Amino acid sequence: MRRIVLTYIFLSVIGIWGAMAQNTLNPMNNRDRFGNQIDPNTQPDNLEDSTNTEIQSLPPKLYMWKLSETLGNRTIIPADTASLNFQSTNLVEGMFGHYNYLGNLGSPRLSRLFFEREESEPTIFMAPFSSFFTRPDQVLFTNSNVPYTNLTYYKAGSKVNGEERFKSYFSVNVNKQLAFGFNIDYLYGRGYYQNQSTSHFNAGLFGSYIGEKYQVQAVYNNFFLKMNENGGIADDQYITRPENMSGGKKEYESTTIPVKLEQSSNRNKDFYIYLTQRYRLGTRRVRNTQEGKPTVSAPKASSSPSSEAEISASNNDIALPNDSIASKSVSTLAAANDSLPSVSTADNDSLFEEEFVPVTSFIHTLKVERSRHQFRSGSEPEGFFPEDYKLYKNYSNDSTTAFSVKNVFGIALLEGFNKYAKAGLTAYISHKFSRYDLMNTDTLTDMRRIRYTEQEIFLGGELAKREGKLLHYNVNGEVGLVDKAIGQFRVNANLDLNFRLWKDTVNFYARGYVSNTLPSFYMRHYHSNHYNWDNDNMDKEFRTRVEGELNISRWGTNLRAGVENIKNYTYFNQSALPEQNGGNIQVLSATLKQDFRLGVFHLDNEVTWQKTSNETVLPLPQLSLYHNFYILAKLAKKVLTVQLGADVRYFTKYNAPAYAPGVQQFHLQPTDDLVEIGGYPIVNVYANLHLKRTRIFAMMYHVNAGMGSANSFLVPHYPINPRLFKIGVSWNFYD
């Protein structure tokens, strides 16, 4: 960790020296009366007025955006400078504690809230690492008038069993249209239990050119995830009843608790290149005024850097937390997409002239990805892995590789292209080639691989209205045409209605989708030492979901509720093998967020209720709670923001999914080893400070360790870390 930080500092110093070397200095004229060398840029034109010279830097202006992966539509988001709850940004369980995980930083996780679970992309092996892996639609692009840098460092525990994470983000503009940057993310969790360490590294490059007619954005990300596997502790009583295991002692050192696996590890390597580009056409005749200017101003395309910078300048100190469902600014969202300015009806006797106004966009999106998974084990206890299929008893060396290329070609008629057109219309076609290499099923000593290839062609369209303040909607659908895509379809619809209620704006959202899709490749095929399946006869999953959301910011209220029906639900059974449920499963869910404030005292609350019609196949906790009580004040002439408080995360007992190291997946608990997880609060106490461009926190994590029932598990047989002191700091630099 220290080596990476020192390397980054060294590269930064060299960059500064390189910039200084670009200035040609005259040793006779660029020294003060004491002989010290000075920067010529600070010298006034008139040396006699040097006492009145004041050197001022440009005020920073920046905006960030994300992309939709299929069509590359942009969504403007505020810069990440949030002062509240910075202490929770590195928790694997998420900002509000929605995730089950193995206890250590960077370990696999699974959301307890069913509506938050995402598809297994790019593979089922990368899906559990959503706290670290960044999808193309999660990458942040930045446009700024000055170079922007963010450095963030988290640390917890000691050098023996603690954890560290270093994140770096840099972006710079060549001009108003062209920008590029890089990000680095390094995570090292030594682990408070044996054979549990994690080491993840991500390095990525990104760039964007947002011109009036041509726009392109590209991303390269490379991930390397290493994780040792211990299979969980040998006996839960080391945590729940330590006096039974340690001769009457009330506690047991976590590092001395025996575990089930040794010399076992998983490795995941993934890289992708994502590129989206569009070319826009269109002109419009406008009437000139007597002064020779158009009656309607001729703004640049609404997604030009200058217009977006002005929109975002007022929001550059606001951020959306990672798990937030707060509504985004309507005007900000509208500015991120292609649209047309309104036409003036002014009637003046003047000449006409043409101006560029985008009417049609030609879209191309490319994604190339390669993902490799490896599981190695040099010592395997008898009975831990399935015995039905086993080529070697004492060791494993499993691996598989997935490679894919996807192209999307589309044409969009932009919103307002015709006076009768109240929405934008897009049509597209996508082609995806996938190749998978699996181990030979006959003998693992045979170096030949079994190769599968699949072709998918989808024809899709989108109808969207993003302009205006009252109503916005988006309907996107696609249907499969070739090979595995035949018979598959997806339809997604989103609507938001914004209206005034007394002195506040109320936001109502409606979301829904219908899909009929084939389970992912690795749910149908996988070969390894202990797990082997070829499920060619799997049926398509048919899903329907309807969800509504009401948000009243002034009251601090957010209410969301929905229902989903699933036919042919695909899951990992008690033996960690894929299986389908032929019937229908319904899931009901409702979440209420309500924040209270009295002076400097704040109480933020979130309550989620959910009900599944089949608890055996799809177990879910009925209640998940999050409460955060804190004091918020501004000190030192309102320059320093101080947040002092405590939060608690809790969910009711249920038969939570177990974890299988051999396939790195969560699965149903075995019937002969069924345990309940939950009914145990996790309490953290923290201090969070925000001074200008610097954020600092100190937190005592799991302060209630060892109290009450001591059932501190989020996954069966995997206890979370004991009481742990954590700190973190984040700097923003605008130069």
ZIBEL-V686984 format. One record per pair of residues at least 24 apart in sequence whose ideal C-beta (glycine too) atoms are under 8 Angstrom apart, sorted by the first residue. I is the first residue (numbers start at 1). J is the second residue. If there is no record, write none. Layout:
# ZIBEL-V686984
I/J ; I/J
This chain:
# ZIBEL-V686984
1/164 ; 1/166 ; 1/186 ; 1/188 ; 4/166 ; 4/184 ; 4/186 ; 5/153 ; 5/166 ; 8/166 ; 8/168 ; 8/184 ; 57/146 ; 57/735 ; 58/145 ; 58/146 ; 60/144 ; 60/145 ; 60/146 ; 60/148 ; 60/316 ; 60/734 ; 61/144 ; 61/145 ; 61/309 ; 61/312 ; 61/313 ; 61/316 ; 62/142 ; 62/143 ; 62/144 ; 62/145 ; 62/146 ; 62/148 ; 62/309 ; 62/312 ; 62/316 ; 62/734 ; 63/142 ; 63/143 ; 63/144 ; 63/308 ; 63/309 ; 63/311 ; 63/312 ; 63/313 ; 63/315 ; 63/316 ; 64/140 ; 64/141 ; 64/142 ; 64/143 ; 64/312 ; 65/140 ; 65/141 ; 65/308 ; 65/336 ; 66/137 ; 66/138 ; 66/139 ; 66/140 ; 66/141 ; 67/136 ; 67/137 ; 67/139 ; 67/141 ; 67/217 ; 67/276 ; 68/137 ; 69/135 ; 69/136 ; 69/137 ; 69/274 ; 69/365 ; 69/367 ; 70/365 ; 70/408 ; 70/428 ; 70/430 ; 70/460 ; 70/476 ; 71/276 ; 71/363 ; 71/365 ; 71/408 ; 71/410 ; 71/412 ; 71/426 ; 71/428 ; 71/462 ; 72/217 ; 72/276 ; 72/277 ; 72/278 ; 72/363 ; 72/365 ; 73/336 ; 73/337 ; 74/303 ; 74/336 ; 74/337 ; 75/328 ; 75/333 ; 75/336 ; 76/308 ; 76/311 ; 76/312 ; 76/332 ; 76/333 ; 76/335 ; 76/336 ; 77/140 ; 77/320 ; 77/328 ; 78/312 ; 78/315 ; 78/316 ; 78/317 ; 78/318 ; 78/319 ; 78/320 ; 79/142 ; 79/312 ; 79/315 ; 79/316 ; 79/317 ; 79/318 ; 79/319 ; 80/140 ; 80/150 ; 80/319 ; 81/316 ; 81/317 ; 81/318 ; 81/319 ; 81/693 ; 81/695 ; 81/732 ; 82/318 ; 82/319 ; 82/320 ; 82/321 ; 83/641 ; 83/643 ; 83/688 ; 83/690 ; 83/695 ; 84/321 ; 84/632 ; 84/643 ; 84/688 ; 85/321 ; 85/628 ; 85/643 ; 85/688 ; 86/688 ; 86/690 ; 86/695 ; 86/696 ; 86/697 ; 86/728 ; 86/730 ; 87/684 ; 87/686 ; 87/688 ; 87/697 ; 87/698 ; 87/699 ; 87/726 ; 87/728 ; 88/647 ; 89/321 ; 89/322 ; 89/728 ; 90/154 ; 90/165 ; 90/726 ; 90/728 ; 92/131 ; 93/649 ; 93/682 ; 93/714 ; 94/131 ; 94/322 ; 94/323 ; 95/321 ; 95/322 ; 95/323 ; 95/324 ; 96/323 ; 96/606 ; 96/626 ; 96/649 ; 97/624 ; 97/626 ; 97/649 ; 97/682 ; 98/323 ; 98/624 ; 99/131 ; 99/714 ; 100/656 ; 100/657 ; 100/666 ; 100/677 ; 100/714 ; 100/715 ; 101/131 ; 101/714 ; 101/715 ; 102/196 ; 102/659 ; 102/714 ; 102/715 ; 102/718 ; 103/192 ; 103/193 ; 103/196 ; 103/714 ; 103/715 ; 103/718 ; 103/719 ; 103/720 ; 103/721 ; 104/163 ; 104/189 ; 104/191 ; 104/192 ; 104/193 ; 104/196 ; 104/197 ; 104/198 ; 104/721 ; 105/156 ; 105/163 ; 105/165 ; 105/187 ; 105/189 ; 105/198 ; 106/131 ; 106/132 ; 106/187 ; 106/189 ; 106/198 ; 106/199 ; 106/200 ; 106/225 ; 106/227 ; 107/189 ; 107/196 ; 107/198 ; 107/227 ; 108/227 ; 108/659 ; 108/664 ; 108/666 ; 110/657 ; 110/666 ; 112/620 ; 112/621 ; 112/624 ; 112/651 ; 112/656 ; 113/589 ; 113/591 ; 113/608 ; 113/610 ; 113/624 ; 114/564 ; 114/587 ; 114/589 ; 114/610 ; 114/612 ; 114/618 ; 114/620 ; 115/545 ; 115/547 ; 115/562 ; 115/564 ; 115/587 ; 115/589 ; 115/610 ; 119/520 ; 120/520 ; 120/522 ; 120/523 ; 121/520 ; 122/270 ; 122/272 ; 122/369 ; 122/371 ; 122/402 ; 122/404 ; 123/371 ; 123/373 ; 123/402 ; 123/520 ; 123/521 ; 123/522 ; 124/520 ; 124/522 ; 124/523 ; 124/663 ; 124/665 ; 125/266 ; 125/268 ; 125/371 ; 125/373 ; 125/522 ; 125/663 ; 125/664 ; 126/223 ; 126/268 ; 126/270 ; 126/371 ; 128/664 ; 128/665 ; 128/666 ; 129/200 ; 129/225 ; 129/268 ; 132/185 ; 132/187 ; 132/200 ; 132/202 ; 132/223 ; 132/225 ; 133/202 ; 133/223 ; 133/225 ; 133/270 ; 134/202 ; 134/204 ; 134/221 ; 136/219 ; 136/272 ; 136/274 ; 136/367 ; 139/204 ; 139/206 ; 139/219 ; 139/221 ; 139/274 ; 140/169 ; 141/171 ; 141/179 ; 141/206 ; 141/208 ; 141/217 ; 142/171 ; 142/179 ; 142/181 ; 143/171 ; 143/173 ; 143/176 ; 143/179 ; 143/208 ; 143/210 ; 143/305 ; 143/308 ; 143/309 ; 144/171 ; 144/172 ; 144/173 ; 144/179 ; 144/734 ; 145/173 ; 145/309 ; 146/734 ; 146/735 ; 147/171 ; 147/172 ; 147/173 ; 147/733 ; 147/734 ; 147/735 ; 148/172 ; 148/181 ; 148/732 ; 148/733 ; 148/734 ; 149/731 ; 149/732 ; 149/733 ; 150/730 ; 150/731 ; 150/732 ; 150/733 ; 151/730 ; 151/731 ; 151/733 ; 152/728 ; 152/729 ; 152/730 ; 152/731 ; 153/728 ; 153/729 ; 153/730 ; 154/726 ; 154/727 ; 154/728 ; 155/726 ; 155/727 ; 155/728 ; 156/701 ; 156/724 ; 156/725 ; 156/726 ; 156/727 ; 157/190 ; 157/192 ; 157/724 ; 157/725 ; 159/190 ; 160/190 ; 160/255 ; 161/190 ; 161/191 ; 161/192 ; 161/254 ; 161/255 ; 162/190 ; 162/724 ; 163/187 ; 163/188 ; 163/189 ; 163/190 ; 164/188 ; 164/189 ; 176/305 ; 176/306 ; 177/209 ; 177/210 ; 177/211 ; 177/305 ; 178/207 ; 178/208 ; 178/209 ; 179/207 ; 179/208 ; 179/209 ; 180/205 ; 180/206 ; 180/207 ; 180/208 ; 181/205 ; 181/206 ; 181/207 ; 182/206 ; 191/228 ; 192/254 ; 192/255 ; 192/721 ; 192/722 ; 192/724 ; 193/230 ; 193/233 ; 193/254 ; 193/255 ; 193/257 ; 193/259 ; 193/719 ; 194/230 ; 194/255 ; 194/257 ; 194/258 ; 194/259 ; 194/262 ; 195/228 ; 195/229 ; 195/230 ; 195/259 ; 195/261 ; 195/262 ; 195/263 ; 195/264 ; 196/228 ; 196/230 ; 196/259 ; 197/227 ; 197/228 ; 198/225 ; 198/226 ; 198/227 ; 198/228 ; 199/225 ; 199/226 ; 199/227 ; 200/224 ; 200/225 ; 200/226 ; 210/303 ; 210/304 ; 210/305 ; 211/304 ; 212/280 ; 212/300 ; 212/301 ; 212/304 ; 212/356 ; 213/279 ; 213/280 ; 213/281 ; 213/301 ; 213/356 ; 213/358 ; 214/277 ; 214/278 ; 214/279 ; 214/280 ; 215/277 ; 215/278 ; 215/279 ; 215/280 ; 215/303 ; 216/275 ; 216/276 ; 216/277 ; 216/278 ; 217/275 ; 217/276 ; 217/277 ; 218/273 ; 218/274 ; 218/275 ; 218/276 ; 219/272 ; 219/273 ; 219/274 ; 219/275 ; 220/271 ; 220/272 ; 220/273 ; 220/274 ; 221/271 ; 221/272 ; 222/270 ; 222/271 ; 223/268 ; 223/269 ; 223/270 ; 223/271 ; 224/267 ; 224/268 ; 224/269 ; 225/266 ; 225/267 ; 225/268 ; 225/269 ; 225/270 ; 226/265 ; 226/266 ; 226/267 ; 227/265 ; 227/266 ; 227/267 ; 228/264 ; 228/265 ; 229/261 ; 229/264 ; 229/265 ; 229/266 ; 229/377 ; 229/661 ; 230/259 ; 230/260 ; 230/261 ; 230/262 ; 230/264 ; 231/259 ; 231/260 ; 231/261 ; 231/264 ; 231/384 ; 231/661 ; 231/717 ; 232/259 ; 232/260 ; 232/659 ; 232/715 ; 232/716 ; 232/717 ; 232/718 ; 233/257 ; 233/258 ; 233/259 ; 233/260 ; 233/717 ; 233/718 ; 233/719 ; 234/258 ; 234/259 ; 234/260 ; 236/675 ; 236/713 ; 236/717 ; 239/710 ; 239/711 ; 239/712 ; 239/713 ; 239/719 ; 240/709 ; 240/710 ; 240/711 ; 241/710 ; 242/710 ; 250/706 ; 251/706 ; 254/719 ; 254/721 ; 254/722 ; 260/381 ; 260/384 ; 260/717 ; 261/377 ; 261/379 ; 261/380 ; 261/381 ; 261/384 ; 261/661 ; 262/378 ; 262/379 ; 263/377 ; 263/378 ; 263/379 ; 264/375 ; 264/376 ; 264/377 ; 264/378 ; 264/379 ; 264/380 ; 264/661 ; 265/375 ; 265/376 ; 265/377 ; 266/373 ; 266/374 ; 266/375 ; 266/661 ; 266/664 ; 267/372 ; 267/373 ; 267/374 ; 267/375 ; 267/376 ; 268/371 ; 268/372 ; 268/373 ; 268/374 ; 268/664 ; 269/371 ; 269/372 ; 270/369 ; 270/370 ; 270/371 ; 270/372 ; 271/369 ; 271/370 ; 272/367 ; 272/368 ; 272/369 ; 272/370 ; 273/366 ; 273/367 ; 273/368 ; 273/369 ; 274/365 ; 274/366 ; 274/367 ; 275/365 ; 275/366 ; 275/367 ; 276/363 ; 276/364 ; 276/365 ; 276/366 ; 277/363 ; 277/364 ; 277/365 ; 278/361 ; 278/362 ; 278/363 ; 278/364 ; 278/412 ; 279/361 ; 279/362 ; 280/338 ; 280/358 ; 280/359 ; 280/360 ; 280/361 ; 280/362 ; 280/414 ; 281/358 ; 281/359 ; 281/360 ; 281/361 ; 281/362 ; 282/356 ; 282/357 ; 282/358 ; 282/359 ; 282/360 ; 282/414 ; 282/417 ; 283/354 ; 283/355 ; 283/356 ; 283/357 ; 284/343 ; 284/354 ; 284/355 ; 284/357 ; 285/352 ; 285/353 ; 285/354 ; 286/344 ; 286/352 ; 286/353 ; 286/354 ; 286/355 ; 287/344 ; 287/346 ; 287/347 ; 287/348 ; 287/350 ; 287/351 ; 287/352 ; 288/348 ; 288/350 ; 288/351 ; 288/352 ; 288/353 ; 289/348 ; 289/350 ; 290/348 ; 290/350 ; 294/353 ; 294/355 ; 295/344 ; 295/346 ; 295/348 ; 296/341 ; 296/342 ; 296/343 ; 296/344 ; 296/346 ; 297/341 ; 298/355 ; 298/356 ; 298/357 ; 299/341 ; 301/338 ; 301/356 ; 301/357 ; 301/358 ; 302/334 ; 302/335 ; 302/337 ; 302/338 ; 302/339 ; 302/341 ; 303/335 ; 303/336 ; 303/337 ; 303/338 ; 307/335 ; 308/335 ; 308/336 ; 311/335 ; 325/549 ; 325/558 ; 325/560 ; 325/593 ; 326/551 ; 326/553 ; 326/558 ; 327/496 ; 327/507 ; 327/509 ; 327/551 ; 327/553 ; 330/468 ; 330/469 ; 330/472 ; 330/496 ; 330/498 ; 331/469 ; 333/466 ; 333/472 ; 334/466 ; 334/467 ; 334/468 ; 334/472 ; 337/415 ; 337/424 ; 337/464 ; 337/466 ; 338/412 ; 338/414 ; 338/415 ; 338/424 ; 339/414 ; 339/415 ; 339/416 ; 339/424 ; 339/466 ; 339/467 ; 340/414 ; 340/415 ; 340/416 ; 340/417 ; 342/416 ; 343/419 ; 358/414 ; 359/413 ; 359/414 ; 359/417 ; 360/411 ; 360/412 ; 360/413 ; 360/414 ; 360/417 ; 361/411 ; 361/412 ; 361/414 ; 362/410 ; 362/411 ; 363/408 ; 363/409 ; 363/410 ; 363/411 ; 363/412 ; 363/426 ; 363/428 ; 364/407 ; 364/408 ; 364/409 ; 364/410 ; 365/406 ; 365/407 ; 365/408 ; 365/410 ; 366/405 ; 366/406 ; 366/407 ; 366/408 ; 367/404 ; 367/405 ; 367/406 ; 368/404 ; 368/405 ; 368/406 ; 369/402 ; 369/403 ; 369/404 ; 370/401 ; 370/402 ; 370/403 ; 370/404 ; 371/401 ; 371/402 ; 371/403 ; 372/399 ; 372/400 ; 372/401 ; 372/402 ; 373/398 ; 373/399 ; 373/400 ; 373/401 ; 373/664 ; 374/398 ; 374/399 ; 375/399 ; 375/528 ; 375/661 ; 375/662 ; 375/663 ; 375/664 ; 377/662 ; 385/530 ; 385/662 ; 386/530 ; 386/531 ; 386/575 ; 386/576 ; 386/577 ; 388/575 ; 389/530 ; 389/531 ; 389/532 ; 390/529 ; 390/530 ; 391/443 ; 391/444 ; 391/529 ; 392/444 ; 392/529 ; 396/528 ; 396/529 ; 396/530 ; 396/662 ; 397/444 ; 397/529 ; 398/439 ; 398/528 ; 398/529 ; 398/530 ; 398/662 ; 399/439 ; 400/436 ; 400/437 ; 400/438 ; 400/439 ; 400/522 ; 400/526 ; 400/527 ; 400/528 ; 401/436 ; 401/437 ; 402/434 ; 402/435 ; 402/436 ; 402/437 ; 402/521 ; 402/522 ; 403/434 ; 403/435 ; 403/436 ; 404/432 ; 404/433 ; 404/434 ; 404/435 ; 405/432 ; 405/433 ; 406/430 ; 406/431 ; 406/432 ; 406/433 ; 407/431 ; 407/432 ; 412/462 ; 415/464 ; 415/465 ; 415/466 ; 415/467 ; 416/467 ; 422/465 ; 423/463 ; 423/464 ; 423/465 ; 423/473 ; 424/462 ; 424/463 ; 424/464 ; 424/465 ; 424/466 ; 425/461 ; 425/462 ; 425/463 ; 426/461 ; 426/462 ; 426/463 ; 426/464 ; 427/460 ; 427/461 ; 428/459 ; 428/460 ; 428/461 ; 428/462 ; 429/457 ; 429/458 ; 429/459 ; 429/460 ; 430/456 ; 430/457 ; 430/458 ; 430/460 ; 430/478 ; 431/455 ; 431/456 ; 431/457 ; 432/456 ; 432/457 ; 434/521 ; 436/521 ; 436/522 ; 436/525 ; 438/525 ; 438/526 ; 438/527 ; 439/527 ; 439/528 ; 440/527 ; 441/527 ; 441/532 ; 444/529 ; 450/527 ; 452/521 ; 452/525 ; 454/483 ; 454/484 ; 454/521 ; 455/482 ; 455/483 ; 455/484 ; 455/485 ; 456/480 ; 456/482 ; 456/483 ; 456/484 ; 456/485 ; 457/481 ; 457/482 ; 457/483 ; 457/485 ; 458/485 ; 458/488 ; 469/498 ; 470/497 ; 470/498 ; 470/499 ; 471/495 ; 471/496 ; 471/497 ; 471/498 ; 472/496 ; 484/518 ; 487/516 ; 487/540 ; 488/516 ; 488/517 ; 488/518 ; 488/540 ; 489/514 ; 489/515 ; 489/516 ; 490/514 ; 490/515 ; 490/516 ; 490/517 ; 491/515 ; 501/552 ; 503/554 ; 504/552 ; 504/553 ; 504/554 ; 504/555 ; 505/553 ; 506/550 ; 506/551 ; 506/552 ; 507/549 ; 507/550 ; 507/551 ; 507/552 ; 507/553 ; 508/548 ; 508/549 ; 508/550 ; 508/551 ; 509/548 ; 509/549 ; 509/550 ; 509/551 ; 510/546 ; 510/547 ; 510/548 ; 510/549 ; 511/545 ; 511/546 ; 511/547 ; 511/548 ; 511/549 ; 511/562 ; 512/544 ; 512/545 ; 512/546 ; 512/547 ; 513/543 ; 513/544 ; 513/545 ; 514/543 ; 514/544 ; 515/541 ; 515/542 ; 515/543 ; 516/540 ; 516/541 ; 516/542 ; 516/543 ; 517/541 ; 517/543 ; 519/570 ; 519/578 ; 519/580 ; 523/570 ; 523/578 ; 524/578 ; 526/663 ; 528/662 ; 528/663 ; 529/662 ; 530/662 ; 531/576 ; 531/577 ; 531/662 ; 531/663 ; 533/577 ; 533/578 ; 535/578 ; 538/568 ; 538/570 ; 538/578 ; 538/580 ; 539/568 ; 539/580 ; 539/582 ; 540/568 ; 541/566 ; 541/567 ; 541/568 ; 541/569 ; 541/570 ; 542/566 ; 542/567 ; 542/568 ; 543/567 ; 556/593 ; 556/594 ; 556/595 ; 556/596 ; 556/597 ; 557/592 ; 557/593 ; 557/594 ; 557/595 ; 558/591 ; 558/592 ; 558/593 ; 558/594 ; 559/590 ; 559/591 ; 559/592 ; 559/593 ; 560/590 ; 560/591 ; 560/592 ; 561/589 ; 561/590 ; 561/591 ; 562/588 ; 562/589 ; 562/590 ; 563/587 ; 563/588 ; 563/589 ; 564/589 ; 569/617 ; 569/618 ; 571/617 ; 571/618 ; 571/667 ; 571/668 ; 572/657 ; 572/660 ; 572/663 ; 572/665 ; 572/666 ; 572/667 ; 572/668 ; 573/667 ; 573/668 ; 574/667 ; 574/668 ; 574/669 ; 574/670 ; 574/671 ; 575/667 ; 575/670 ; 576/660 ; 576/662 ; 576/663 ; 576/665 ; 576/667 ; 581/614 ; 581/617 ; 583/614 ; 584/613 ; 585/612 ; 585/613 ; 585/614 ; 585/617 ; 585/618 ; 586/612 ; 586/613 ; 587/611 ; 587/612 ; 587/613 ; 587/618 ; 587/620 ; 600/631 ; 600/632 ; 600/633 ; 601/629 ; 601/630 ; 601/631 ; 602/628 ; 602/629 ; 602/630 ; 602/631 ; 602/632 ; 602/645 ; 603/627 ; 603/628 ; 603/629 ; 604/628 ; 604/630 ; 615/654 ; 615/655 ; 616/668 ; 617/668 ; 619/654 ; 619/655 ; 619/656 ; 619/657 ; 619/668 ; 620/654 ; 621/651 ; 621/652 ; 621/653 ; 621/654 ; 621/656 ; 621/678 ; 622/652 ; 622/654 ; 623/651 ; 623/652 ; 624/650 ; 624/651 ; 624/652 ; 625/649 ; 625/650 ; 625/651 ; 626/650 ; 639/691 ; 639/692 ; 640/689 ; 640/690 ; 640/691 ; 641/689 ; 641/690 ; 641/691 ; 642/687 ; 642/688 ; 642/689 ; 643/686 ; 643/687 ; 643/688 ; 643/689 ; 643/690 ; 644/686 ; 644/687 ; 644/688 ; 645/685 ; 645/686 ; 646/683 ; 646/684 ; 646/685 ; 646/686 ; 646/703 ; 647/683 ; 647/684 ; 647/686 ; 648/681 ; 648/682 ; 648/683 ; 648/684 ; 649/681 ; 649/682 ; 650/680 ; 650/681 ; 650/682 ; 651/678 ; 652/678 ; 652/679 ; 653/677 ; 653/678 ; 653/679 ; 654/678 ; 656/714 ; 656/715 ; 656/716 ; 657/715 ; 658/715 ; 658/716 ; 658/717 ; 659/715 ; 659/716 ; 659/718 ; 666/715 ; 669/716 ; 673/716 ; 675/716 ; 675/717 ; 677/711 ; 677/713 ; 677/714 ; 677/715 ; 677/716 ; 678/711 ; 679/709 ; 679/711 ; 680/708 ; 680/709 ; 680/710 ; 680/711 ; 680/712 ; 680/713 ; 681/708 ; 682/712 ; 682/720 ; 693/731 ; 693/732 ; 693/733 ; 693/734 ; 694/729 ; 694/730 ; 694/731 ; 694/732 ; 695/728 ; 695/729 ; 695/730 ; 696/727 ; 696/728 ; 696/729 ; 696/730 ; 697/726 ; 697/727 ; 697/728 ; 697/729 ; 698/725 ; 698/726 ; 698/727 ; 699/725 ; 699/726 ; 699/727 ; 700/724 ; 700/725 ; 700/726 ; 701/725 ; 701/726
